[in-house]
């Protein structure tokens, strides 16, 4: 079971709590977690990644185990504590501006 922490605007859109649990088949990767997240909460399709290219949206970041995973390849394995369900994958809405 993979735990994912969503920012307020996405959990409001999905109608869920701060953290969701997802069953991910095969190795835990960003792509597989996002596939499972979008399957469980179809209203999130297109909010975290572009639905055509599947690239992460510019103002969305992924963090786990005190690491920024935002620029990791989508098929790279997630850290073992995340894939084991001990640590969550955080989806964060980044801020920009001055």
C-alpha positions in Angstrom: 0.0 0.0 0.0 1.4 3.4 -1.0 0.5 6.5 1.0 0.2 9.8 -0.8 -0.3 13.2 0.8 -2.1 15.7 -1.3 -2.2 19.5 -1.1 -5.4 21.1 0.0 -6.6 22.1 -3.5 -6.2 18.6 -4.8 -7.8 16.9 -1.9 -10.7 19.3 -2.1 -11.1 18.5 -5.8 -10.9 14.7 -5.1 -13.2 15.0 -2.1 -10.7 13.1 0.1 -8.6 13.6 3.2 -5.1 14.7 3.5 -3.6 11.3 2.9 -4.8 8.5 0.5 -3.7 4.9 0.3 -3.3 3.3 -3.0 -2.7 -0.3 -4.2 0.1 -0.1 -6.8 0.9 -3.2 -8.9 4.5 -3.9 -9.6 7.4 -1.7 -8.6 6.4 1.6 -7.0 7.3 4.4 -9.4 6.0 7.9 -9.8 4.2 6.8 -13.0 2.5 3.8 -11.3 1.5 5.8 -8.3 0.0 8.6 -10.4 -1.8 6.0 -12.6 -3.3 4.5 -9.4 -4.2 7.9 -8.0 -5.9 9.0 -11.2 -7.8 5.7 -11.4 -9.0 6.0 -7.9 -9.8 9.8 -8.2 -10.5 10.5 -11.9 -11.2 14.2 -11.1 -7.4 14.6 -10.6 -6.6 13.6 -14.2 -4.7 16.5 -15.8 -4.0 18.3 -12.5 -0.7 16.7 -11.5 0.6 15.8 -14.9 -0.4 16.6 -18.5 -2.9 14.0 -19.7 -1.3 13.8 -23.2 2.5 13.8 -22.4 2.2 12.6 -18.8 4.8 15.1 -17.8 4.6 16.6 -14.3 3.0 20.0 -14.3 5.4 22.9 -13.7 4.1 23.9 -10.3 3.8 20.4 -8.8 6.6 18.8 -6.9 7.1 15.3 -5.4 8.9 14.8 -2.1 9.6 11.7 0.0 12.1 10.8 2.7 13.3 14.4 2.8 14.2 14.3 -0.9 12.9 16.2 -3.8 11.9 13.6 -6.4 10.4 16.0 -8.8 13.1 15.7 -11.5 13.5 11.9 -11.2 12.4 9.9 -14.2 8.8 8.8 -13.9 9.8 5.1 -14.0 12.6 5.3 -11.4 11.8 3.3 -8.3 10.5 5.3 -5.3 12.5 5.1 -2.1 12.0 1.8 -0.2 10.2 3.4 2.8 7.6 4.8 0.4 7.1 1.5 -1.5 6.8 -0.3 1.9 4.2 2.2 3.1 6.3 3.5 6.0 6.7 7.0 4.5 4.3 8.9 2.2 4.9 10.4 -1.2 4.1 14.1 -0.8 2.5 15.9 -3.8 3.2 19.6 -3.2 1.9 22.7 -5.1 5.0 24.8 -5.6 4.8 28.6 -5.1 6.4 31.1 -7.5 6.7 34.8 -7.6 8.5 37.5 -5.7 
